[in-house]
């Protein structure tokens, strides 16, 4: 392993990876192909188990093992009803790196660690990050308000969140939310993060399984084209489209949660992100989409991030 | 003037100041005393004209001129009904640096420049920043979602906003929102900003005219204790208190703008921030308040910012 062009980070040692960059696990977007490509490029790739049935998850893990010999992990949102089956599939397949999210870190961390795994929990406030440390997590991802998809209720931005978390935790801190290029990686390290997790940026790569329509929509997104909505249910940052307009219409008249759930229905995220229904699909993406214009391979992306990082570092030194 | 410990910035030359740090103009918080202290410490101090009657503004400018021989400026929110009188008072008193906000940069920029002034407009989106450049502004302040007080509707965070603006503008860019220590200054420069504007951090100094009760409340603020509300009127980030609870109660039942205006009434910001009514006052403050614990003098603050900046720079190099 050659020397990293980034500052020394406990995260590269923890996972045995080259660069302190994590490819976020994203529902419908990060399967085996993206995770393996990110890992092959020197990052930590994550399969987003999201709504994968256990059998599909198993086949994606097996596929990733064929596509890379480097470490990769699985992101498991803990609120999914088949979470126990998902976790056992991962352990049976020899997965050693778990990123858990959307639930309490107390529930599964010890179980996973007892099985020899490294456990990182994703959270959105300094207080919850502290609970992750207390639950025995090896590291935390703290995700700012600007991040895509599901998000916290306190709306704390990455700029405010990272310094607070690093000041109060001993375990390594991975910054997420709004990080789309090497400048933002340097900014995250300046704020005290030990590593970064990029979602939207990896969704817009060749190897991402986002539908081409969705990739085009991310490329064309302008500033202000995403918004955090459905705060009464579970807050989620969406790209604006016809479905978003209907959500706003309900919110503006203080519709009930039942009405919102009825509009939401089932399968909207899949319809939008995987199947390319740009009108009525649920399009989960980060605010940083407005900055992104190209669709590189993961390998090219990582080279760009390194070069942008060093250009920014020269500027501030 | 000794060499700045920060990277070379067009902003220090533009204003003739030592450090690329602006003390934000803040209603009820930044009078002559704070502006002069910030300028004496090597930053650019700004008198927040906010709701000052023209005569009061004149006396504050005269007072600042006695307290400092260094450059200082005035921040003028353009929606105030006496804005023309305010501007003429400033010009009569020889003010040469104007930060305008809350209105179109087209309205006053040329007039001020015709009178030999430097004009900076405060805005919250890349598109509006472009309009500032087109209107002839010498620089822009771009303020992220995490900033205190009045804010934009697009909710773009500092991390996402700065890179987009610096990529599309030729004039210097001043970053604002969420910047409370030297780490965040380095992060802002990493993202491409030429300077930073700090509001909440300067509100919590000895020389700030915030009421002691308000300063204590800022010191005690925890993560999640501020929120952007009143989005149907003019979005404003407030510290949570009894008044905030009443705002939320109205918002949760989709009350009309008339009802909200009736609750808001008149003089609430003054009652809270200047007079120390912590229950029913309107307490405008940024999300970064959760990070701030001390109440330094401006001189001490600037020394701390420099030392934190260099500690962070060593970390990332």
Interface residues (C-beta under 8 A of the other chain):
Chain A: X7 X125 X126 X127 X144 X145 X146 X154 X155 X156 X157 X158 X159 X160 X161 X163 X164 X167 X177 X178 X179 X180 X181 X183 X184 X186 X187 X188 X189 X190 X191 X192 X222 X223 X224 X227 X228 X252 X253 X254 X287 X288 X290 X291 X312 X313 X315 X316 X317
Chain B: X7 X125 X126 X127 X144 X145 X146 X154 X155 X156 X157 X158 X159 X160 X161 X163 X164 X167 X177 X178 X179 X180 X181 X183 X184 X186 X187 X188 X189 X190 X191 X192 X222 X223 X224 X227 X228 X252 X253 X254 X287 X288 X290 X291 X312 X313 X315 X316 X317
